[in-house]
Amino acid sequence: MTDAPAAPASGAPLAIIAGGGQVPVIVAEAARRVGRPPFVFGIVGEADRSIEAFPHAWLKWGEIGRLFDLIARHGAREAVLVGGITRRPDFTSIRLDFGAIRSLPEILSIVIGGDDTVLTGTVRFFEARGIGIVGAHEIAPELVAGHGPIGRIAPGRKNEADIAAAMEAARTIGRLDVGQAAIAVGGRAVALEGVEGTDGLVSRTAALHTSGRLNWKGRAGVLAKCAKPQQDLRVDMPAIGVRTVEAVAAADLAGIVVETGRVMIVDRPAVIKAADAAGIFVTGIVAAPASA
């Protein structure tokens, strides 16, 4: 984990490069509360139109020169890269602006490799142009999961083996840069996250349960989600939200466990309400290092 930078001065403008989901808006609201004027750059096809409640611009893939020109005009020296990207851009169909063409060798070196390589390269790309990268959790610390259960339901002793097995599996695949989540039932890992993401992982598990390939009665099993050991949390902190809770409930799992301090809970009041209504637990634990 990268050391957190010094707290920025109040009033310093903040650029927010927004993918999909609610987190970019939450970060913009938090920045405004602490006196940091946000300017949100929405990625076309990814960011939600709710960003338009703030000073904003829409950017297509390839408009890198325009991005840095607008960041400079806004007076920002720091940026948050936040929100989901549902698919990597097809570089064969992108129209690059002059700034992108000039930076093409760097860009190509970034996009070749796994997720961690891309993210590390992106951070360096911004830093080389004088823009520091700040984590969403540094602007909106209320997003970060704490220790212990939220809501009225807590895991019991019957869930302990599943929690341990799911978290160990999630840490192991994270170390291999494969995924961030795993599901355990009956004290053993039964499903690992792949390119389909956490929602796809849970849906796949639900389908296996429905088909009889995975058998349990009532609510059982645990979804664990954690950061990859090598993950730069400034640009890629894992998250769960209401949709995660709903998917876990629909799959007849007993609960969700997340890594304390290294996973975001998006819209915590709504997550608590959904978990309580479904009768499942959501809890934070300190994850032990993955077994060698």
Secondary structure, 3 states (H helix, E strand, C coil): CCCCCCCCCCCCCEEEEECECCHHHHHHHHHHHCCCCEEEEEECCCCCHHHHHCCEEEECCCCHHHHHHHHHHHCCCEEEEECECCCCCCCCCCCCCHHHHHCHHHHHHHHCCCHHHHHHHHHHHHHCCCCEECCHHHHCHHHECCCEEECCCCCCHHHHHHHHHHHHHHHHHHHCCCCCEEEEECCEEEEECCCCHHHHHHHHHHHHHHHCCCCCCCCCCEEEECCCCCCCHHHHCCEECHHHHHHHHHCCCCEEEEECCCCEECCHHHHHHHHHHHCCEEEEECCCCCCC
